[in-house]
Amino acid sequence: MIYSDKGNFLKQKTMKYFEENLDPAEFIRIHRSYIVNITHVKQIQLVEKESYNALLHDNIKLPVSKSGYQILKEILEK
């Protein structure tokens, strides 16, 4: 699913397609199932040892993989 301010849409392409075609300055893949607009990320929360969630501005929590955490952390620290 694609979640946006204009509604929810069933995606017709693969995650890899979106990862390659969305602007990498705005969108990053944080998990095998999630690509997020970085402007919507409020913070990264530690859930348990080496397990994180991305907390969005609307209080939605998304899981973050180890590799996604490293990328997200670097971007948010800028």
C-alpha distances in whole Angstrom, upper triangle without the diagonal:
4,6,10,13,13,10,7,6,5,5,9,10,11,10,14,14,12,14,17,16,15,18,19,21,18,15,16,14,15,14,13,10,10,11,12,14,18,19,17,18,21,22,22,23,25,24,27,29,27,23,21,19,18,18,17,19,17,18,15,16,14,15,17,19,22,22,19,22,24,23,21,25,26,24,25,28,29
4,7,10,10,8,6,5,6,6,10,11,12,11,14,13,10,13,16,14,13,16,17,18,15,13,14,13,15,15,14,11,10,9,10,11,15,16,14,16,19,21,21,23,25,25,28,29,27,24,22,19,17,17,15,17,16,17,14,15,14,16,17,19,23,22,19,21,24,21,20,23,25,22,23,26,27
4,7,8,6,5,7,9,10,14,14,15,14,17,16,13,15,18,17,14,17,18,19,15,13,15,15,15,16,16,13,11,10,10,11,14,14,12,14,17,19,20,21,24,24,27,29,27,23,21,17,15,15,12,14,12,14,11,13,13,16,17,20,23,23,19,21,24,22,19,23,24,22,22,25,26
4,5,5,6,8,11,12,15,16,17,16,19,18,14,16,19,17,14,16,17,18,14,13,15,16,17,18,19,16,13,12,11,10,13,13,11,14,17,19,21,22,26,26,29,31,29,26,23,19,17,16,13,13,12,15,13,15,15,18,19,22,25,24,21,22,25,22,20,23,25,22,21,25,25
4,6,8,11,14,16,19,20,21,20,22,21,18,20,22,20,17,18,20,19,16,15,18,19,20,21,23,20,17,15,13,12,15,13,11,15,17,20,22,24,27,27,31,33,31,28,25,21,18,17,13,13,11,15,14,17,17,21,22,25,28,27,24,25,27,25,22,25,26,23,22,26,26
4,7,9,13,14,17,19,21,20,23,21,18,20,23,20,18,19,21,22,18,17,20,21,22,23,24,21,18,17,16,15,18,17,15,18,21,24,25,27,30,30,34,36,34,31,28,24,22,20,17,16,15,18,17,20,20,23,25,27,30,30,26,28,30,27,25,28,29,26,26,29,29
4,7,10,12,16,18,19,19,22,21,18,20,23,20,18,20,22,23,19,18,20,21,21,22,22,19,17,16,15,15,19,18,16,19,21,24,25,26,29,29,32,34,33,29,26,23,21,20,17,17,14,17,15,18,18,21,23,26,29,29,25,27,30,27,25,28,30,27,26,30,30
4,7,9,13,15,16,16,19,18,16,18,21,19,17,20,22,23,19,17,19,19,19,19,19,16,14,14,14,15,18,19,16,19,21,23,24,25,28,27,30,33,31,27,25,21,20,19,16,17,15,17,15,17,16,19,21,24,27,27,23,25,28,26,24,27,29,26,26,30,30
4,6,9,12,14,14,17,16,14,17,19,17,16,19,21,23,19,17,19,18,20,19,19,15,14,14,15,16,20,20,18,21,23,25,26,27,30,29,32,34,32,28,26,23,21,21,19,20,18,20,17,19,18,20,22,24,27,27,24,26,29,26,25,28,30,27,27,31,31
4,6,9,11,12,15,14,13,16,18,17,17,20,22,24,21,18,19,18,19,18,17,14,14,14,16,18,21,22,20,22,25,27,27,28,30,29,32,33,31,28,26,23,22,23,21,23,21,22,19,20,18,20,22,23,27,26,23,26,28,26,25,29,30,28,29,32,33
4,6,8,9,12,11,10,13,15,14,14,17,19,21,19,16,17,16,18,17,15,12,12,12,14,16,20,21,20,22,25,26,26,28,29,29,31,32,30,27,25,23,22,23,21,23,22,23,20,20,18,19,21,21,25,24,21,24,26,24,23,27,28,26,27,31,31
4,7,10,12,10,10,14,15,14,15,18,20,23,21,18,19,17,20,19,17,14,15,15,17,19,22,24,23,25,28,30,29,31,32,32,34,35,32,30,28,26,25,26,24,27,25,27,23,24,21,22,23,24,27,25,23,27,28,26,26,30,30,28,30,33,33
4,7,8,6,7,10,11,11,12,16,17,21,19,16,16,15,18,17,14,13,14,13,16,18,21,23,23,24,27,28,28,30,31,31,33,33,30,28,27,25,24,26,24,26,26,27,24,24,21,21,21,22,24,23,21,24,26,23,24,27,28,26,28,31,31
4,5,5,7,9,10,11,12,16,16,20,18,15,15,13,15,14,11,10,11,11,15,17,20,23,22,23,26,27,26,27,29,28,30,30,27,25,24,23,22,24,23,26,26,26,23,22,19,19,19,18,21,19,18,22,23,21,21,25,26,24,26,29,29
4,5,5,6,9,10,10,14,14,17,16,12,11,9,11,10,8,7,8,8,12,14,17,19,19,19,23,23,22,24,25,25,27,27,24,22,21,19,18,21,20,23,23,23,20,19,16,16,15,15,18,16,14,18,19,17,18,21,22,21,22,26,26
4,5,5,6,9,10,13,13,16,16,12,11,9,12,12,9,10,11,10,13,16,18,21,21,21,25,25,23,26,26,27,28,28,25,23,22,21,20,23,22,25,26,26,23,22,18,18,17,16,18,15,14,18,19,17,18,21,21,20,23,26,26
4,5,5,6,8,12,13,16,15,13,13,12,15,15,13,13,13,11,14,16,18,21,21,22,26,26,25,28,29,29,31,31,28,26,25,24,22,25,23,26,26,27,24,24,20,20,19,19,21,19,17,21,22,19,20,23,23,22,24,27,27
4,5,5,6,9,10,13,12,9,10,9,13,13,12,11,10,8,11,12,15,17,17,18,22,23,23,25,27,27,29,30,26,24,23,21,19,21,20,22,23,24,21,21,18,18,17,18,20,18,16,19,20,17,17,21,21,19,21,24,24
4,6,6,8,8,11,11,8,7,7,10,11,10,11,10,7,10,11,13,16,17,17,21,21,21,23,25,25,27,27,24,22,21,19,18,20,19,22,23,23,21,20,17,17,15,15,17,14,13,16,17,14,14,18,18,16,19,22,21
4,6,8,8,12,12,10,10,10,14,15,14,14,14,11,13,14,16,19,20,20,24,24,24,27,28,29,31,30,27,26,24,23,21,24,22,25,26,27,24,24,21,21,19,18,20,17,15,19,19,16,17,20,19,18,21,23,22
4,7,8,11,11,10,11,12,16,17,16,16,15,12,13,13,16,18,19,20,24,25,25,28,30,31,33,33,29,28,26,24,22,24,22,24,25,27,24,24,21,22,21,21,23,20,18,21,21,18,18,22,21,19,21,24,23
4,6,9,8,6,9,10,14,16,16,15,13,9,10,10,12,14,15,17,20,22,22,25,27,28,31,31,27,26,23,22,19,21,19,21,22,23,21,21,19,20,19,19,21,19,16,19,19,16,16,19,19,16,18,21,20
4,5,6,6,9,11,14,17,18,18,15,11,11,9,11,12,15,16,19,21,21,25,27,29,31,31,28,26,24,22,19,21,19,20,22,24,22,22,20,21,19,20,22,19,16,19,19,15,15,18,17,14,16,19,17
4,5,5,6,9,12,15,16,17,14,10,10,9,10,12,14,15,18,19,19,22,24,26,28,28,24,24,21,20,17,20,18,20,22,23,22,21,19,19,17,17,18,15,13,15,15,11,12,15,13,11,14,16,15
4,6,8,12,14,17,19,19,16,12,11,9,8,10,13,14,17,18,18,22,24,26,29,29,25,24,22,20,17,19,17,19,21,22,21,21,19,20,18,19,20,17,15,16,15,12,11,14,12,9,12,14,12
4,7,10,12,16,17,17,14,10,8,5,6,7,10,11,14,16,17,20,23,25,27,28,25,23,20,18,15,16,14,15,18,19,18,18,17,18,17,18,20,17,14,16,16,12,11,14,13,10,12,15,13
4,7,9,12,14,13,10,6,5,4,6,9,10,11,14,15,16,19,21,23,25,26,22,21,18,16,13,15,13,15,17,18,17,16,14,15,14,15,17,15,12,14,15,11,10,14,14,11,12,16,15
4,6,9,11,11,9,5,6,7,7,11,11,11,14,15,14,17,19,20,22,23,19,18,15,14,12,14,14,16,18,19,17,15,13,13,11,12,13,11,8,10,11,8,8,11,12,10,12,15,15
4,6,7,8,6,4,6,9,10,13,13,12,16,16,14,17,18,19,21,21,17,16,14,13,12,15,14,18,19,19,16,15,11,11,9,9,11,9,6,10,11,9,9,12,13,12,14,17,18
4,7,8,6,6,7,10,10,13,13,11,14,13,11,13,14,15,17,17,14,12,10,9,8,12,13,16,17,17,14,12,9,8,5,6,8,7,4,7,9,8,7,10,12,12,13,16,17
4,5,5,7,9,13,13,17,16,14,17,16,13,15,15,15,16,17,14,12,10,10,10,14,15,18,19,18,15,12,9,7,5,5,8,8,6,9,11,11,11,14,16,15,16,19,21
4,6,8,11,15,16,20,18,17,20,19,17,18,18,18,19,19,16,14,14,13,14,17,18,21,22,21,17,15,11,10,9,8,11,10,9,12,14,14,14,17,19,18,20,22,24
4,7,10,14,16,19,17,16,19,19,17,18,19,18,20,21,18,15,14,13,13,16,16,19,19,18,15,13,10,9,10,10,13,13,11,14,17,16,15,18,20,19,20,24,25
4,6,10,12,15,13,13,16,16,14,16,18,17,20,21,18,15,13,11,10,13,13,16,16,16,13,11,8,8,8,10,13,13,10,12,15,13,12,16,18,16,17,20,22
4,7,9,12,11,11,15,15,15,17,19,19,22,23,20,17,15,13,11,13,12,15,16,16,14,13,10,11,10,11,14,13,10,12,14,12,11,15,16,14,15,19,19
4,6,9,8,8,12,13,13,15,18,19,21,23,20,17,14,12,9,11,9,12,13,14,12,11,9,11,10,13,15,14,10,12,14,12,10,13,15,12,13,16,17
4,5,6,7,11,13,14,17,20,21,24,25,22,20,17,14,11,12,10,11,13,14,13,13,12,14,13,16,18,17,13,14,16,13,11,14,15,12,12,16,16
4,5,5,9,10,11,15,18,20,22,23,21,19,15,13,10,11,9,11,13,14,13,13,12,14,13,15,17,15,12,12,13,11,8,11,11,8,8,12,12
4,6,8,11,13,16,20,22,25,26,23,22,18,16,12,11,9,9,12,14,14,15,14,17,16,19,20,19,15,16,17,14,11,13,14,10,9,13,13
4,6,9,12,14,18,19,23,24,22,20,16,13,10,9,5,6,8,10,10,11,12,14,14,18,20,19,15,15,17,15,12,14,16,13,11,15,15
4,6,8,11,14,16,19,21,19,17,13,10,6,6,4,6,9,9,9,10,10,12,12,15,17,17,13,12,14,13,9,11,13,11,9,12,14
4,7,10,13,15,19,21,19,17,13,11,8,6,5,5,9,9,10,10,12,14,14,17,18,19,15,14,16,15,11,12,14,12,9,12,14
4,6,10,12,16,17,16,14,10,8,6,5,7,9,12,10,11,10,11,12,12,15,16,16,13,11,13,13,10,9,12,11,8,11,13
4,7,9,12,13,12,10,7,6,5,6,9,11,14,12,12,9,10,10,9,12,12,13,11,8,11,12,8,8,12,12,9,11,14
4,6,9,11,10,9,5,5,6,7,11,13,15,12,12,9,10,10,9,12,13,15,13,10,13,15,12,11,15,15,13,14,18
4,6,7,7,6,5,7,9,10,14,17,18,15,15,11,12,10,10,12,12,15,13,10,13,15,13,12,16,17,15,16,20
4,7,8,5,5,7,10,11,15,18,18,15,14,11,11,9,10,12,12,16,15,12,15,18,16,15,19,20,18,20,23
4,6,5,7,10,13,15,19,22,22,19,18,14,14,12,12,13,12,16,16,13,16,19,17,17,20,22,20,21,25
4,5,8,12,15,17,21,24,25,22,21,17,16,13,13,12,11,15,15,13,15,18,17,16,19,21,20,21,24
4,7,10,13,16,19,23,24,21,20,16,15,11,10,9,7,11,12,9,11,14,14,13,16,18,18,18,22
4,7,10,13,17,20,21,18,16,13,11,8,7,7,8,11,11,9,12,14,13,13,17,18,17,19,22
4,7,10,13,16,17,15,13,10,9,6,5,7,8,11,10,7,11,13,11,11,15,16,14,16,19
4,6,9,13,14,11,9,6,5,4,5,9,11,13,10,9,12,13,11,12,15,15,14,16,19
4,6,10,11,9,8,6,5,6,6,10,12,13,10,9,12,12,9,10,14,13,11,14,17
4,7,8,6,6,5,7,9,10,14,16,17,14,12,16,15,12,13,16,15,12,15,18
4,5,5,5,6,8,11,12,16,18,19,15,14,17,16,13,14,17,15,13,16,18
4,5,7,10,12,15,16,20,22,22,18,18,20,19,15,17,19,17,14,17,18
4,6,9,12,15,17,21,23,24,20,20,23,22,18,20,22,20,17,21,22
4,6,10,13,15,19,21,22,19,18,21,21,17,18,21,20,17,20,22
4,7,10,13,16,19,20,17,17,20,20,16,18,21,19,18,21,23
4,7,9,13,16,17,14,14,17,17,14,16,19,18,16,19,22
4,6,10,13,14,11,11,15,15,12,15,18,17,16,19,21
4,7,10,12,9,9,13,14,12,14,17,17,16,19,22
4,7,8,6,6,9,10,9,11,14,14,14,16,19
4,5,5,6,9,10,10,12,14,15,16,18,20
4,5,5,7,9,10,11,13,15,15,17,19
4,5,5,7,9,10,11,13,14,16,18
4,6,5,6,8,10,11,12,14,16
4,6,5,6,8,10,10,12,14
4,6,5,6,9,10,11,13
4,5,5,6,9,10,11
4,5,5,6,9,10
4,5,5,6,9
4,6,5,7
4,5,6
4,5
4
